[in-house]
Amino acid sequence: MLPGLLLALLALLNVGGLIALVLQLGRGEWAAALGTLAFVGLFDLLGVWLLREAREGGE
């Protein structure tokens, strides 16, 4: 159950990050858009690592 919840959380994070990125680029806020991209990328890496740990059983 935990891997499924983590996968849903990652999907929602990416959808929200994509929407924020599009809105910021539309307003011409390049620095904020790069910050959002970095933030989402770091959380994706963390989420993938947590997902692998959850699937392996923490071994």
C-alpha positions in Angstrom: 0.0 0.0 0.0 2.8 2.4 0.8 4.4 2.2 -2.7 1.0 3.0 -4.2 0.6 6.1 -2.0 4.2 7.2 -2.8 3.5 6.8 -6.5 0.3 8.8 -6.3 2.2 11.5 -4.3 4.9 11.7 -7.0 2.4 11.9 -9.8 0.5 14.8 -8.1 3.8 16.6 -7.3 4.7 16.4 -11.0 1.3 17.7 -12.2 1.4 20.6 -9.7 5.0 21.4 -10.6 4.2 21.4 -14.3 1.2 23.7 -13.8 3.3 26.1 -11.7 6.1 26.0 -14.2 3.8 26.8 -17.1 2.2 29.7 -15.2 5.5 31.2 -14.1 6.9 31.0 -17.6 3.7 32.5 -19.0 4.3 35.6 -16.7 8.0 35.7 -17.7 9.3 34.8 -14.2 12.3 32.8 -15.4 14.1 32.6 -12.1 11.0 31.4 -10.2 10.4 28.8 -12.9 14.0 27.5 -12.6 13.5 27.3 -8.8 10.3 25.4 -9.2 12.0 23.0 -11.7 14.9 22.4 -9.3 12.5 21.9 -6.3 10.3 19.4 -8.2 13.4 17.6 -9.5 14.9 17.2 -6.0 11.6 15.9 -4.7 11.4 13.5 -7.6 14.8 12.1 -6.8 13.8 11.7 -3.1 10.5 10.1 -4.0 12.1 7.6 -6.4 14.6 6.6 -3.7 11.8 6.2 -1.1 9.8 4.2 -3.6 12.7 1.8 -4.2 13.3 1.4 -0.5 9.6 0.7 0.1 9.5 -1.9 -2.6 12.7 -3.7 -1.4 11.3 -3.8 2.1 14.0 -1.5 3.6 16.8 -4.0 3.1 
